[in-house]
Amino acid sequence: MYVIVTWQTTFVASAEKEKPQRQLSLGIIGMGDMGRLYTTRPRAAGWAHVNVCDRPEKYESLRDEFQGTELTVLRDGHLVSLQCDFVVYSLEAGNIQKVVAEYGSSTKVGAVVSEQTSVKAPERDAFEKYLPQDVHIISCHSLHGPHVDPRGQPLILIQHRAPADKPHLVERILACLESRYVYMSYEEHDTVTANTQAVTHAAFLTMGTAWAQLQAYPWVTGKNPGGMETVKIYLCLRIYGAKWHVFAGLALLNPEASVQVTQYAASATALFQLMLEGKYDALVQRVLSARRSVFGWQDTEVGTNLPGRSRILVSDEMLDEFYVIAERVNKGEKSAAEAERTVREEAPPANSHLSLLAIVDCWHVLGIDPYRHLELAATPVFRMWIGVTQNLFRSPDSVLAACRAAVDDVRFRADDLEFVIAARGWAQAVQFGDFDAYRRRFEMTRAFFAPRLTEANKVGAEMLRVLSTQS
């Protein structure tokens, strides 16, 4: 059972709130992008004592960067742990064991310790092994990137080892993010993040690798114009504009994530085999079966809201707006005006949409209900991903058109072949738990897209903004 707490309920009377803000010391170990978010927001909200550190060799540069501010830069995690009442480790999941082993024993008696990472199994092991018994454990995870507005976004809190009053303290400290608290256990967290993030990331990573292997910039080829392709392209590039370890930790250290990434590759392979064999009827049967299972819509029924289901998340009008946004950012107002004319007058061409057919098949095979965690703890990217998938599958005609294009239209054959190969490659990297292979695959693809990542981030951010205002 998950407990949801909105941020507004955590505020207390001013006099009661001011006392801990003056007296308590907050600490951040690890000053990456999320560490900086968790540092600057509490300080701006009036928490007087905020101490930070990164690796010891970064001490001088970090001290110089924050000179003249009210943040206190300390040399290492021992000093942060000794002084602070609330300590957040903001590290890659692969480093948590080593760092907590080094600094955990210095933690102040009675302090609350947390960790901001996307996979919790290694963190739990490290905290239980290396933190003294007189230290409390309440972990956290903001389900969004560092450059996304945290207001209203899910913020998972895990009360693992702490008395009843300590979660209220953590809520007060993190209220500056204006996020929506969701209480879970460590196990529930890793299940939710696997369901909402693992396959989503795998799909976009696979798209990027396939395009890189084809040496084809999808916005240049003009093969697939329209809003649905705009979402695929720019959310893919948004992910490749981030840091590889953010996705590697979740995929390689979360056992449930491995199951899902493996099945996604298997689903893409099975569907592609039916396409190659020209088995249109068998392909339609499999895809419609997945549609019934995941969305609850009958084979001839145009998708509508069902009890317990969200409304349509991404409409045709919204997809058109995304297409215009991309044209405006990349080519200017003249191109945006032409894009507006195109979406008014021309229907998007048929497309095999293997990435979308495979995700629904994957959810069906694994028995995953993507709606279950949508309102509870979905990332903005997952909300967009399920919205686009829902848009395609809402109409039986669009599903049948995708199947027909997959079987009959050879223009997509090379793209789909590379997609399947890439999906299997990513699945193997995850199955083997190979961080080095994961990093090399990521950086190779990232290098191909590097010249366009700045504009892509702008387009992706604007699309997510539009989605958030209409959700």
Secondary structure as GFF3:
##gff-version 3
##sequence-region A 1 471
A	DSSP	beta_strand	3	6	.	.	.	ID=ss1
A	DSSP	three_ten_helix	7	10	.	.	.	ID=ss2
A	DSSP	alpha_helix	14	23	.	.	.	ID=ss3
A	DSSP	beta_strand	25	29	.	.	.	ID=ss4
A	DSSP	alpha_helix	33	44	.	.	.	ID=ss5
A	DSSP	beta_strand	49	53	.	.	.	ID=ss6
A	DSSP	three_ten_helix	56	58	.	.	.	ID=ss7
A	DSSP	alpha_helix	59	65	.	.	.	ID=ss8
A	DSSP	beta_strand	72	73	.	.	.	ID=ss9
A	DSSP	alpha_helix	77	83	.	.	.	ID=ss10
A	DSSP	beta_strand	86	89	.	.	.	ID=ss11
A	DSSP	three_ten_helix	93	95	.	.	.	ID=ss12
A	DSSP	alpha_helix	96	103	.	.	.	ID=ss13
A	DSSP	three_ten_helix	104	106	.	.	.	ID=ss14
A	DSSP	beta_strand	112	115	.	.	.	ID=ss15
A	DSSP	alpha_helix	121	130	.	.	.	ID=ss16
A	DSSP	beta_strand	136	142	.	.	.	ID=ss17
A	DSSP	beta_strand	154	161	.	.	.	ID=ss18
A	DSSP	alpha_helix	166	174	.	.	.	ID=ss19
A	DSSP	three_ten_helix	175	177	.	.	.	ID=ss20
A	DSSP	beta_strand	180	183	.	.	.	ID=ss21
A	DSSP	alpha_helix	186	193	.	.	.	ID=ss22
A	DSSP	pi_helix	194	198	.	.	.	ID=ss23
A	DSSP	alpha_helix	199	214	.	.	.	ID=ss24
A	DSSP	alpha_helix	218	221	.	.	.	ID=ss25
A	DSSP	alpha_helix	227	240	.	.	.	ID=ss26
A	DSSP	alpha_helix	244	253	.	.	.	ID=ss27
A	DSSP	alpha_helix	255	276	.	.	.	ID=ss28
A	DSSP	alpha_helix	280	295	.	.	.	ID=ss29
A	DSSP	alpha_helix	316	331	.	.	.	ID=ss30
A	DSSP	alpha_helix	333	345	.	.	.	ID=ss31
A	DSSP	alpha_helix	354	366	.	.	.	ID=ss32
A	DSSP	alpha_helix	374	377	.	.	.	ID=ss33
A	DSSP	alpha_helix	380	394	.	.	.	ID=ss34
A	DSSP	alpha_helix	396	408	.	.	.	ID=ss35
A	DSSP	three_ten_helix	410	412	.	.	.	ID=ss36
A	DSSP	alpha_helix	413	431	.	.	.	ID=ss37
A	DSSP	alpha_helix	435	449	.	.	.	ID=ss38
A	DSSP	three_ten_helix	450	452	.	.	.	ID=ss39
A	DSSP	alpha_helix	453	470	.	.	.	ID=ss40
###
